[in-house]
Amino acid sequence: MIREATADDFARIRQIRVEAAAQAHWFLPREFWEQQVEQMPEVPPEGAEIWVLEQSGELRGFCWLQDSRLEVMVATCCQGVGLGSRLLDFVKDRRPALKAVVFADNDRAVAFLRHHGFEVLERHEHADTGKDELTMQWRSRQPASA
């Protein structure tokens, strides 16, 4: 089930983010992600849409959307079985365009986004790490409603 996140979900969202990010970004120290999570708000920020995916009563992943910028994370124990695709498809049904910023060395994320129709807009250097990041964009092929 996909539902809107509540303040009660944030401890698990933070846990998923640090664990999944540390695993996916083997080229960065885990401490980098722990610091990033410390900077995350403890309640949904104004203007953010945060959706969570539950399975058997357990929060397994989330999709964080702020403006048109997207982040999808799935618990490490549940990756590779389509949960990220379910979250992404859910959000794509609600927006005409999305952007995601991923590290260029995160091959799985780049492949996942390409598989879902995202294209690379630009490559730039991440200010804190010096690593290359890609800004990727998806646009709906559905005609805009009048």
C-alpha positions in Angstrom: 0.0 0.0 0.0 1.2 3.5 -0.8 0.1 6.3 1.4 1.1 9.8 2.4 3.8 9.9 5.1 3.0 11.1 8.6 5.4 12.5 11.3 5.3 9.0 12.8 7.0 7.6 9.7 10.1 9.9 9.8 12.3 7.7 12.1 11.9 4.8 9.6 12.3 7.2 6.6 15.6 8.4 8.0 16.8 4.9 8.7 15.9 3.7 5.2 17.7 6.7 3.7 21.0 6.3 5.5 21.1 2.5 5.0 20.0 2.5 1.3 22.2 5.5 0.5 25.3 4.0 2.2 24.9 0.8 0.3 24.2 2.5 -3.1 27.0 5.0 -2.7 29.9 2.6 -1.9 32.2 5.4 -3.2 31.4 7.7 -0.3 31.9 7.1 3.4 28.8 6.1 5.5 29.5 9.1 7.7 28.6 11.4 4.8 25.1 9.9 4.7 24.7 9.9 8.4 25.4 13.6 8.4 22.9 14.1 5.5 20.2 12.3 7.6 21.0 14.5 10.6 20.0 17.4 8.4 16.7 15.9 7.4 13.6 17.4 9.1 11.8 15.3 11.6 8.4 16.1 10.2 7.3 16.7 6.6 8.5 20.1 5.5 6.2 22.7 4.0 5.6 22.0 0.3 7.0 18.4 0.3 5.0 15.4 -0.8 6.3 12.3 0.9 4.7 8.9 0.1 5.6 5.7 1.8 5.2 2.1 0.7 4.1 -0.4 3.3 4.2 -4.2 3.0 2.8 -6.4 5.7 2.5 -3.4 8.0 6.2 -2.5 7.5 7.4 0.7 5.8 9.6 -0.6 3.0 10.4 2.6 1.0 9.5 6.2 0.4 9.3 8.8 -2.3 10.1 12.4 -1.4 8.9 15.0 -3.9 9.7 18.7 -3.4 8.7 20.9 -6.3 9.5 18.7 -9.2 12.6 17.1 -7.6 12.4 13.5 -6.7 14.1 11.0 -4.3 13.1 7.3 -4.2 14.6 5.0 -1.5 13.8 1.4 -0.7 15.0 -0.5 2.3 18.1 -2.6 1.5 16.3 -5.8 2.4 13.6 -5.2 -0.2 15.5 -3.8 -3.2 15.3 -5.4 -6.6 11.7 -6.6 -6.4 9.8 -3.7 -7.9 9.0 -1.6 -4.9 11.0 1.4 -6.2 9.1 1.1 -9.6 5.8 1.1 -7.8 6.7 4.3 -5.9 8.0 6.0 -9.0 5.0 5.0 -11.1 2.7 6.3 -8.4 4.3 9.7 -8.5 4.6 9.8 -12.3 0.8 9.4 -12.4 0.6 12.7 -10.4 3.1 14.9 -12.1 3.8 15.9 -15.7 7.6 16.2 -15.1 10.1 15.1 -12.5 13.8 15.7 -11.9 16.2 13.6 -9.9 19.8 14.3 -9.0 22.0 11.2 -8.6 25.7 10.5 -8.3 27.1 9.4 -11.7 28.9 6.5 -10.0 25.5 5.2 -8.7 25.1 2.8 -11.6 21.9 1.2 -10.3 20.1 4.5 -9.8 21.1 5.8 -13.2 19.9 2.6 -14.8 16.7 2.6 -12.8 15.9 6.1 -13.8 16.8 5.5 -17.5 14.5 2.4 -17.4 11.7 4.6 -16.3 12.2 7.2 -19.0 14.5 9.7 -17.4 17.1 11.4 -19.5 20.3 13.1 -18.4 20.0 16.9 -18.5 23.4 17.9 -17.1 26.5 16.6 -15.3 28.0 18.7 -12.5 30.3 18.4 -9.5 28.8 17.8 -6.1 30.0 20.7 -3.9 30.7 18.6 -0.8 32.3 15.5 -2.3 33.8 16.6 -5.6 32.0 13.6 -7.2 30.1 14.0 -10.5 26.3 14.2 -10.2 23.7 13.9 -13.0 20.5 15.8 -13.1 18.0 13.6 -14.8 14.5 14.5 -16.0 11.3 12.6 -17.0 8.4 14.2 -18.8 5.0 12.7 -19.4 4.1 11.8 -22.9 0.5 12.4 -22.1 -1.0 15.6 -23.7 -1.6 18.4 -21.1 -5.2 18.6 -20.1 -6.9 21.9 -21.1 
